[in-house]
């Protein structure tokens, strides 16, 4: 079973679409995050959920 960790980013309404895209792209490239969900609220604020897989290392004794 695959487990994920999540990070939620919130962007104010005055931030441009290109700035939001660049911030998400930076997270994806350097933090190995992928876009899980994106939501645009009525006032113009954006909330983005990013996820990445948790890799468990098995110990051998």
mmCIF file of the N, C-alpha and C atoms, coordinates in Angstrom:
data_MODEL
# 
_entry.id   MODEL 
# 
loop_
_atom_site.group_PDB 
_atom_site.id 
_atom_site.type_symbol 
_atom_site.label_atom_id 
_atom_site.label_alt_id 
_atom_site.label_comp_id 
_atom_site.label_asym_id 
_atom_site.label_entity_id 
_atom_site.label_seq_id 
_atom_site.pdbx_PDB_ins_code 
_atom_site.Cartn_x 
_atom_site.Cartn_y 
_atom_site.Cartn_z 
_atom_site.occupancy 
_atom_site.B_iso_or_equiv 
_atom_site.pdbx_formal_charge 
_atom_site.auth_seq_id 
_atom_site.auth_comp_id 
_atom_site.auth_asym_id 
_atom_site.auth_atom_id 
_atom_site.pdbx_PDB_model_num 
ATOM 1   N N  . UNK A 1 1  ? 0.838   -1.177 0.000   1.00 0.00 ? 1  UNK A N  1 
ATOM 2   C CA . UNK A 1 1  ? 0.000   0.000  0.000   1.00 0.00 ? 1  UNK A CA 1 
ATOM 3   C C  . UNK A 1 1  ? 0.888   1.247  0.000   1.00 0.00 ? 1  UNK A C  1 
ATOM 4   N N  . UNK A 1 2  ? 0.561   2.182  -0.829  1.00 0.00 ? 2  UNK A N  1 
ATOM 5   C CA . UNK A 1 2  ? 1.342   3.401  -0.957  1.00 0.00 ? 2  UNK A CA 1 
ATOM 6   C C  . UNK A 1 2  ? 0.860   4.444  0.037   1.00 0.00 ? 2  UNK A C  1 
ATOM 7   N N  . UNK A 1 3  ? 1.805   5.036  0.754   1.00 0.00 ? 3  UNK A N  1 
ATOM 8   C CA . UNK A 1 3  ? 1.489   6.104  1.695   1.00 0.00 ? 3  UNK A CA 1 
ATOM 9   C C  . UNK A 1 3  ? 2.038   7.414  1.163   1.00 0.00 ? 3  UNK A C  1 
ATOM 10  N N  . UNK A 1 4  ? 1.298   8.485  1.387   1.00 0.00 ? 4  UNK A N  1 
ATOM 11  C CA . UNK A 1 4  ? 1.699   9.806  0.931   1.00 0.00 ? 4  UNK A CA 1 
ATOM 12  C C  . UNK A 1 4  ? 1.759   10.775 2.101   1.00 0.00 ? 4  UNK A C  1 
ATOM 13  N N  . UNK A 1 5  ? 2.634   11.753 1.976   1.00 0.00 ? 5  UNK A N  1 
ATOM 14  C CA . UNK A 1 5  ? 2.602   12.892 2.881   1.00 0.00 ? 5  UNK A CA 1 
ATOM 15  C C  . UNK A 1 5  ? 2.105   14.074 2.065   1.00 0.00 ? 5  UNK A C  1 
ATOM 16  N N  . UNK A 1 6  ? 1.426   14.993 2.730   1.00 0.00 ? 6  UNK A N  1 
ATOM 17  C CA . UNK A 1 6  ? 0.790   16.099 2.044   1.00 0.00 ? 6  UNK A CA 1 
ATOM 18  C C  . UNK A 1 6  ? 1.327   17.432 2.546   1.00 0.00 ? 6  UNK A C  1 
ATOM 19  N N  . UNK A 1 7  ? 1.318   18.410 1.674   1.00 0.00 ? 7  UNK A N  1 
ATOM 20  C CA . UNK A 1 7  ? 1.662   19.789 2.007   1.00 0.00 ? 7  UNK A CA 1 
ATOM 21  C C  . UNK A 1 7  ? 0.581   20.670 1.389   1.00 0.00 ? 7  UNK A C  1 
ATOM 22  N N  . UNK A 1 8  ? 0.051   21.587 2.189   1.00 0.00 ? 8  UNK A N  1 
ATOM 23  C CA . UNK A 1 8  ? -0.994  22.492 1.720   1.00 0.00 ? 8  UNK A CA 1 
ATOM 24  C C  . UNK A 1 8  ? -0.394  23.884 1.576   1.00 0.00 ? 8  UNK A C  1 
ATOM 25  N N  . UNK A 1 9  ? -0.542  24.444 0.383   1.00 0.00 ? 9  UNK A N  1 
ATOM 26  C CA . UNK A 1 9  ? -0.079  25.804 0.116   1.00 0.00 ? 9  UNK A CA 1 
ATOM 27  C C  . UNK A 1 9  ? -1.294  26.688 -0.128  1.00 0.00 ? 9  UNK A C  1 
ATOM 28  N N  . UNK A 1 10 ? -1.284  27.867 0.481   1.00 0.00 ? 10 UNK A N  1 
ATOM 29  C CA . UNK A 1 10 ? -2.373  28.817 0.297   1.00 0.00 ? 10 UNK A CA 1 
ATOM 30  C C  . UNK A 1 10 ? -1.806  30.079 -0.331  1.00 0.00 ? 10 UNK A C  1 
ATOM 31  N N  . UNK A 1 11 ? -2.467  30.558 -1.378  1.00 0.00 ? 11 UNK A N  1 
ATOM 32  C CA . UNK A 1 11 ? -2.019  31.738 -2.100  1.00 0.00 ? 11 UNK A CA 1 
ATOM 33  C C  . UNK A 1 11 ? -3.094  32.814 -2.024  1.00 0.00 ? 11 UNK A C  1 
ATOM 34  N N  . UNK A 1 12 ? -2.713  34.048 -1.726  1.00 0.00 ? 12 UNK A N  1 
ATOM 35  C CA . UNK A 1 12 ? -3.699  35.128 -1.632  1.00 0.00 ? 12 UNK A CA 1 
ATOM 36  C C  . UNK A 1 12 ? -4.243  35.500 -3.005  1.00 0.00 ? 12 UNK A C  1 
ATOM 37  N N  . UNK A 1 13 ? -5.334  36.225 -3.015  1.00 0.00 ? 13 UNK A N  1 
ATOM 38  C CA . UNK A 1 13 ? -6.000  36.572 -4.269  1.00 0.00 ? 13 UNK A CA 1 
ATOM 39  C C  . UNK A 1 13 ? -5.205  37.528 -5.131  1.00 0.00 ? 13 UNK A C  1 
ATOM 40  N N  . UNK A 1 14 ? -4.299  38.304 -4.525  1.00 0.00 ? 14 UNK A N  1 
ATOM 41  C CA . UNK A 1 14 ? -3.531  39.275 -5.311  1.00 0.00 ? 14 UNK A CA 1 
ATOM 42  C C  . UNK A 1 14 ? -2.284  38.673 -5.966  1.00 0.00 ? 14 UNK A C  1 
ATOM 43  N N  . UNK A 1 15 ? -2.043  37.398 -5.753  1.00 0.00 ? 15 UNK A N  1 
ATOM 44  C CA . UNK A 1 15 ? -0.906  36.728 -6.385  1.00 0.00 ? 15 UNK A CA 1 
ATOM 45  C C  . UNK A 1 15 ? -1.326  36.261 -7.777  1.00 0.00 ? 15 UNK A C  1 
ATOM 46  N N  . UNK A 1 16 ? -0.506  36.548 -8.772  1.00 0.00 ? 16 UNK A N  1 
ATOM 47  C CA . UNK A 1 16 ? -0.879  36.214 -10.153 1.00 0.00 ? 16 UNK A CA 1 
ATOM 48  C C  . UNK A 1 16 ? -0.798  34.708 -10.397 1.00 0.00 ? 16 UNK A C  1 
ATOM 49  N N  . UNK A 1 17 ? -1.471  34.292 -11.444 1.00 0.00 ? 17 UNK A N  1 
ATOM 50  C CA . UNK A 1 17 ? -1.495  32.877 -11.807 1.00 0.00 ? 17 UNK A CA 1 
ATOM 51  C C  . UNK A 1 17 ? -0.101  32.372 -12.143 1.00 0.00 ? 17 UNK A C  1 
ATOM 52  N N  . UNK A 1 18 ? 0.686   33.203 -12.808 1.00 0.00 ? 18 UNK A N  1 
ATOM 53  C CA . UNK A 1 18 ? 2.044   32.778 -13.167 1.00 0.00 ? 18 UNK A CA 1 
ATOM 54  C C  . UNK A 1 18 ? 2.935   32.641 -11.927 1.00 0.00 ? 18 UNK A C  1 
ATOM 55  N N  . UNK A 1 19 ? 2.746   33.493 -10.922 1.00 0.00 ? 19 UNK A N  1 
ATOM 56  C CA . UNK A 1 19 ? 3.517   33.371 -9.678  1.00 0.00 ? 19 UNK A CA 1 
ATOM 57  C C  . UNK A 1 19 ? 3.135   32.092 -8.929  1.00 0.00 ? 19 UNK A C  1 
ATOM 58  N N  . UNK A 1 20 ? 1.851   31.778 -8.917  1.00 0.00 ? 20 UNK A N  1 
ATOM 59  C CA . UNK A 1 20 ? 1.389   30.547 -8.268  1.00 0.00 ? 20 UNK A CA 1 
ATOM 60  C C  . UNK A 1 20 ? 1.963   29.340 -9.003  1.00 0.00 ? 20 UNK A C  1 
ATOM 61  N N  . UNK A 1 21 ? 1.894   29.366 -10.323 1.00 0.00 ? 21 UNK A N  1 
ATOM 62  C CA . UNK A 1 21 ? 2.426   28.260 -11.122 1.00 0.00 ? 21 UNK A CA 1 
ATOM 63  C C  . UNK A 1 21 ? 3.914   28.065 -10.868 1.00 0.00 ? 21 UNK A C  1 
ATOM 64  N N  . UNK A 1 22 ? 4.661   29.163 -10.784 1.00 0.00 ? 22 UNK A N  1 
ATOM 65  C CA . UNK A 1 22 ? 6.101   29.072 -10.547 1.00 0.00 ? 22 UNK A CA 1 
ATOM 66  C C  . UNK A 1 22 ? 6.397   28.492 -9.166  1.00 0.00 ? 22 UNK A C  1 
ATOM 67  N N  . UNK A 1 23 ? 5.631   28.881 -8.159  1.00 0.00 ? 23 UNK A N  1 
ATOM 68  C CA . UNK A 1 23 ? 5.827   28.354 -6.807  1.00 0.00 ? 23 UNK A CA 1 
ATOM 69  C C  . UNK A 1 23 ? 5.559   26.846 -6.769  1.00 0.00 ? 23 UNK A C  1 
ATOM 70  N N  . UNK A 1 24 ? 4.498   26.407 -7.443  1.00 0.00 ? 24 UNK A N  1 
ATOM 71  C CA . UNK A 1 24 ? 4.175   24.973 -7.473  1.00 0.00 ? 24 UNK A CA 1 
ATOM 72  C C  . UNK A 1 24 ? 5.232   24.205 -8.258  1.00 0.00 ? 24 UNK A C  1 
ATOM 73  N N  . UNK A 1 25 ? 5.703   24.782 -9.350  1.00 0.00 ? 25 UNK A N  1 
ATOM 74  C CA . UNK A 1 25 ? 6.745   24.141 -10.155 1.00 0.00 ? 25 UNK A CA 1 
ATOM 75  C C  . UNK A 1 25 ? 8.032   23.978 -9.359  1.00 0.00 ? 25 UNK A C  1 
ATOM 76  N N  . UNK A 1 26 ? 8.400   24.996 -8.587  1.00 0.00 ? 26 UNK A N  1 
ATOM 77  C CA . UNK A 1 26 ? 9.603   24.905 -7.753  1.00 0.00 ? 26 UNK A CA 1 
ATOM 78  C C  . UNK A 1 26 ? 9.478   23.787 -6.726  1.00 0.00 ? 26 UNK A C  1 
ATOM 79  N N  . UNK A 1 27 ? 8.312   23.682 -6.098  1.00 0.00 ? 27 UNK A N  1 
ATOM 80  C CA . UNK A 1 27 ? 8.097   22.607 -5.123  1.00 0.00 ? 27 UNK A CA 1 
ATOM 81  C C  . UNK A 1 27 ? 8.210   21.241 -5.795  1.00 0.00 ? 27 UNK A C  1 
ATOM 82  N N  . UNK A 1 28 ? 7.655   21.121 -6.991  1.00 0.00 ? 28 UNK A N  1 
ATOM 83  C CA . UNK A 1 28 ? 7.678   19.845 -7.700  1.00 0.00 ? 28 UNK A CA 1 
ATOM 84  C C  . UNK A 1 28 ? 9.093   19.458 -8.104  1.00 0.00 ? 28 UNK A C  1 
ATOM 85  N N  . UNK A 1 29 ? 9.854   20.416 -8.599  1.00 0.00 ? 29 UNK A N  1 
ATOM 86  C CA . UNK A 1 29 ? 11.213  20.114 -9.067  1.00 0.00 ? 29 UNK A CA 1 
ATOM 87  C C  . UNK A 1 29 ? 12.164  19.792 -7.937  1.00 0.00 ? 29 UNK A C  1 
ATOM 88  N N  . UNK A 1 30 ? 12.168  20.620 -6.913  1.00 0.00 ? 30 UNK A N  1 
ATOM 89  C CA . UNK A 1 30 ? 13.191  20.501 -5.872  1.00 0.00 ? 30 UNK A CA 1 
ATOM 90  C C  . UNK A 1 30 ? 12.753  19.678 -4.669  1.00 0.00 ? 30 UNK A C  1 
ATOM 91  N N  . UNK A 1 31 ? 11.455  19.552 -4.439  1.00 0.00 ? 31 UNK A N  1 
ATOM 92  C CA . UNK A 1 31 ? 10.977  18.792 -3.294  1.00 0.00 ? 31 UNK A CA 1 
ATOM 93  C C  . UNK A 1 31 ? 10.332  17.481 -3.666  1.00 0.00 ? 31 UNK A C  1 
ATOM 94  N N  . UNK A 1 32 ? 10.254  17.180 -4.975  1.00 0.00 ? 32 UNK A N  1 
ATOM 95  C CA . UNK A 1 32 ? 9.655   15.941 -5.476  1.00 0.00 ? 32 UNK A CA 1 
ATOM 96  C C  . UNK A 1 32 ? 8.179   15.816 -5.095  1.00 0.00 ? 32 UNK A C  1 
ATOM 97  N N  . UNK A 1 33 ? 7.473   16.943 -5.085  1.00 0.00 ? 33 UNK A N  1 
ATOM 98  C CA . UNK A 1 33 ? 6.045   16.952 -4.804  1.00 0.00 ? 33 UNK A CA 1 
ATOM 99  C C  . UNK A 1 33 ? 5.279   16.874 -6.113  1.00 0.00 ? 33 UNK A C  1 
ATOM 100 N N  . UNK A 1 34 ? 4.069   16.347 -6.045  1.00 0.00 ? 34 UNK A N  1 
ATOM 101 C CA . UNK A 1 34 ? 3.178   16.345 -7.207  1.00 0.00 ? 34 UNK A CA 1 
ATOM 102 C C  . UNK A 1 34 ? 1.844   16.955 -6.787  1.00 0.00 ? 34 UNK A C  1 
ATOM 103 N N  . UNK A 1 35 ? 1.151   17.522 -7.744  1.00 0.00 ? 35 UNK A N  1 
ATOM 104 C CA . UNK A 1 35 ? -0.119  18.185 -7.480  1.00 0.00 ? 35 UNK A CA 1 
ATOM 105 C C  . UNK A 1 35 ? -1.199  17.144 -7.228  1.00 0.00 ? 35 UNK A C  1 
ATOM 106 N N  . UNK A 1 36 ? -1.847  17.242 -6.066  1.00 0.00 ? 36 UNK A N  1 
ATOM 107 C CA . UNK A 1 36 ? -2.922  16.315 -5.725  1.00 0.00 ? 36 UNK A CA 1 
ATOM 108 C C  . UNK A 1 36 ? -4.284  16.971 -5.923  1.00 0.00 ? 36 UNK A C  1 
ATOM 109 N N  . UNK A 1 37 ? -4.389  18.251 -5.568  1.00 0.00 ? 37 UNK A N  1 
ATOM 110 C CA . UNK A 1 37 ? -5.673  18.938 -5.646  1.00 0.00 ? 37 UNK A CA 1 
ATOM 111 C C  . UNK A 1 37 ? -5.431  20.436 -5.676  1.00 0.00 ? 37 UNK A C  1 
ATOM 112 N N  . UNK A 1 38 ? -6.297  21.134 -6.362  1.00 0.00 ? 38 UNK A N  1 
ATOM 113 C CA . UNK A 1 38 ? -6.217  22.588 -6.437  1.00 0.00 ? 38 UNK A CA 1 
ATOM 114 C C  . UNK A 1 38 ? -7.624  23.140 -6.313  1.00 0.00 ? 38 UNK A C  1 
ATOM 115 N N  . UNK A 1 39 ? -7.754  24.217 -5.550  1.00 0.00 ? 39 UNK A N  1 
ATOM 116 C CA . UNK A 1 39 ? -9.079  24.784 -5.350  1.00 0.00 ? 39 UNK A CA 1 
ATOM 117 C C  . UNK A 1 39 ? -9.001  26.301 -5.410  1.00 0.00 ? 39 UNK A C  1 
ATOM 118 N N  . UNK A 1 40 ? -9.916  26.909 -6.142  1.00 0.00 ? 40 UNK A N  1 
ATOM 119 C CA . UNK A 1 40 ? -10.030 28.350 -6.250  1.00 0.00 ? 40 UNK A CA 1 
ATOM 120 C C  . UNK A 1 40 ? -11.282 28.766 -5.490  1.00 0.00 ? 40 UNK A C  1 
ATOM 121 N N  . UNK A 1 41 ? -11.119 29.632 -4.491  1.00 0.00 ? 41 UNK A N  1 
ATOM 122 C CA . UNK A 1 41 ? -12.241 30.035 -3.652  1.00 0.00 ? 41 UNK A CA 1 
ATOM 123 C C  . UNK A 1 41 ? -12.922 31.276 -4.205  1.00 0.00 ? 41 UNK A C  1 
ATOM 124 N N  . UNK A 1 42 ? -14.094 31.557 -3.710  1.00 0.00 ? 42 UNK A N  1 
ATOM 125 C CA . UNK A 1 42 ? -14.941 32.624 -4.204  1.00 0.00 ? 42 UNK A CA 1 
ATOM 126 C C  . UNK A 1 42 ? -14.256 33.986 -4.145  1.00 0.00 ? 42 UNK A C  1 
ATOM 127 N N  . UNK A 1 43 ? -13.516 34.273 -3.112  1.00 0.00 ? 43 UNK A N  1 
ATOM 128 C CA . UNK A 1 43 ? -12.832 35.556 -2.980  1.00 0.00 ? 43 UNK A CA 1 
ATOM 129 C C  . UNK A 1 43 ? -11.589 35.686 -3.848  1.00 0.00 ? 43 UNK A C  1 
ATOM 130 N N  . UNK A 1 44 ? -11.172 34.609 -4.492  1.00 0.00 ? 44 UNK A N  1 
ATOM 131 C CA . UNK A 1 44 ? -10.001 34.635 -5.356  1.00 0.00 ? 44 UNK A CA 1 
ATOM 132 C C  . UNK A 1 44 ? -8.787  33.944 -4.767  1.00 0.00 ? 44 UNK A C  1 
ATOM 133 N N  . UNK A 1 45 ? -8.857  33.528 -3.517  1.00 0.00 ? 45 UNK A N  1 
ATOM 134 C CA . UNK A 1 45 ? -7.731  32.822 -2.897  1.00 0.00 ? 45 UNK A CA 1 
ATOM 135 C C  . UNK A 1 45 ? -7.635  31.414 -3.486  1.00 0.00 ? 45 UNK A C  1 
ATOM 136 N N  . UNK A 1 46 ? -6.410  30.906 -3.531  1.00 0.00 ? 46 UNK A N  1 
ATOM 137 C CA . UNK A 1 46 ? -6.173  29.559 -4.050  1.00 0.00 ? 46 UNK A CA 1 
ATOM 138 C C  . UNK A 1 46 ? -5.567  28.695 -2.962  1.00 0.00 ? 46 UNK A C  1 
ATOM 139 N N  . UNK A 1 47 ? -5.967  27.440 -2.934  1.00 0.00 ? 47 UNK A N  1 
ATOM 140 C CA . UNK A 1 47 ? -5.370  26.473 -2.017  1.00 0.00 ? 47 UNK A CA 1 
ATOM 141 C C  . UNK A 1 47 ? -4.957  25.272 -2.857  1.00 0.00 ? 47 UNK A C  1 
ATOM 142 N N  . UNK A 1 48 ? -3.733  24.812 -2.632  1.00 0.00 ? 48 UNK A N  1 
ATOM 143 C CA . UNK A 1 48 ? -3.166  23.721 -3.422  1.00 0.00 ? 48 UNK A CA 1 
ATOM 144 C C  . UNK A 1 48 ? -2.659  22.650 -2.466  1.00 0.00 ? 48 UNK A C  1 
ATOM 145 N N  . UNK A 1 49 ? -3.030  21.409 -2.754  1.00 0.00 ? 49 UNK A N  1 
ATOM 146 C CA . UNK A 1 49 ? -2.541  20.266 -1.987  1.00 0.00 ? 49 UNK A CA 1 
ATOM 147 C C  . UNK A 1 49 ? -1.506  19.548 -2.835  1.00 0.00 ? 49 UNK A C  1 
ATOM 148 N N  . UNK A 1 50 ? -0.308  19.375 -2.271  1.00 0.00 ? 50 UNK A N  1 
ATOM 149 C CA . UNK A 1 50 ? 0.762   18.635 -2.936  1.00 0.00 ? 50 UNK A CA 1 
ATOM 150 C C  . UNK A 1 50 ? 0.987   17.342 -2.160  1.00 0.00 ? 50 UNK A C  1 
ATOM 151 N N  . UNK A 1 51 ? 1.424   16.321 -2.864  1.00 0.00 ? 51 UNK A N  1 
ATOM 152 C CA . UNK A 1 51 ? 1.705   15.061 -2.188  1.00 0.00 ? 51 UNK A CA 1 
ATOM 153 C C  . UNK A 1 51 ? 2.993   14.460 -2.726  1.00 0.00 ? 51 UNK A C  1 
ATOM 154 N N  . UNK A 1 52 ? 3.623   13.632 -1.888  1.00 0.00 ? 52 UNK A N  1 
ATOM 155 C CA . UNK A 1 52 ? 4.750   12.826 -2.334  1.00 0.00 ? 52 UNK A CA 1 
ATOM 156 C C  . UNK A 1 52 ? 4.724   11.520 -1.577  1.00 0.00 ? 52 UNK A C  1 
ATOM 157 N N  . UNK A 1 53 ? 5.246   10.524 -2.240  1.00 0.00 ? 53 UNK A N  1 
ATOM 158 C CA . UNK A 1 53 ? 5.208   9.174  -1.693  1.00 0.00 ? 53 UNK A CA 1 
ATOM 159 C C  . UNK A 1 53 ? 6.206   9.034  -0.548  1.00 0.00 ? 53 UNK A C  1 
ATOM 160 N N  . UNK A 1 54 ? 5.796   8.353  0.491   1.00 0.00 ? 54 UNK A N  1 
ATOM 161 C CA . UNK A 1 54 ? 6.694   8.036  1.607   1.00 0.00 ? 54 UNK A CA 1 
ATOM 162 C C  . UNK A 1 54 ? 7.366   6.720  1.288   1.00 0.00 ? 54 UNK A C  1 
ATOM 163 N N  . UNK A 1 55 ? 8.670   6.728  1.296   1.00 0.00 ? 55 UNK A N  1 
ATOM 164 C CA . UNK A 1 55 ? 9.434   5.512  1.017   1.00 0.00 ? 55 UNK A CA 1 
ATOM 165 C C  . UNK A 1 55 ? 9.996   4.985  2.334   1.00 0.00 ? 55 UNK A C  1 
ATOM 166 N N  . UNK A 1 56 ? 9.546   3.846  2.717   1.00 0.00 ? 56 UNK A N  1 
ATOM 167 C CA . UNK A 1 56 ? 10.005  3.210  3.957   1.00 0.00 ? 56 UNK A CA 1 
ATOM 168 C C  . UNK A 1 56 ? 11.194  2.307  3.652   1.00 0.00 ? 56 UNK A C  1 
ATOM 169 N N  . UNK A 1 57 ? 12.204  2.407  4.463   1.00 0.00 ? 57 UNK A N  1 
ATOM 170 C CA . UNK A 1 57 ? 13.385  1.568  4.311   1.00 0.00 ? 57 UNK A CA 1 
ATOM 171 C C  . UNK A 1 57 ? 13.303  0.434  5.330   1.00 0.00 ? 57 UNK A C  1 
ATOM 172 N N  . UNK A 1 58 ? 13.409  -0.773 4.832   1.00 0.00 ? 58 UNK A N  1 
ATOM 173 C CA . UNK A 1 58 ? 13.356  -1.938 5.714   1.00 0.00 ? 58 UNK A CA 1 
ATOM 174 C C  . UNK A 1 58 ? 14.724  -2.171 6.325   1.00 0.00 ? 58 UNK A C  1 
ATOM 175 N N  . UNK A 1 59 ? 14.716  -2.453 7.595   1.00 0.00 ? 59 UNK A N  1 
ATOM 176 C CA . UNK A 1 59 ? 15.956  -2.752 8.300   1.00 0.00 ? 59 UNK A CA 1 
ATOM 177 C C  . UNK A 1 59 ? 16.177  -4.254 8.305   1.00 0.00 ? 59 UNK A C  1 
ATOM 178 N N  . UNK A 1 60 ? 17.405  -4.640 8.103   1.00 0.00 ? 60 UNK A N  1 
ATOM 179 C CA . UNK A 1 60 ? 17.769  -6.040 8.215   1.00 0.00 ? 60 UNK A CA 1 
ATOM 180 C C  . UNK A 1 60 ? 18.661  -6.208 9.431   1.00 0.00 ? 60 UNK A C  1 
ATOM 181 N N  . UNK A 1 61 ? 18.336  -7.154 10.247  1.00 0.00 ? 61 UNK A N  1 
ATOM 182 C CA . UNK A 1 61 ? 19.097  -7.341 11.485  1.00 0.00 ? 61 UNK A CA 1 
ATOM 183 C C  . UNK A 1 61 ? 20.108  -8.449 11.359  1.00 0.00 ? 61 UNK A C  1 
# 
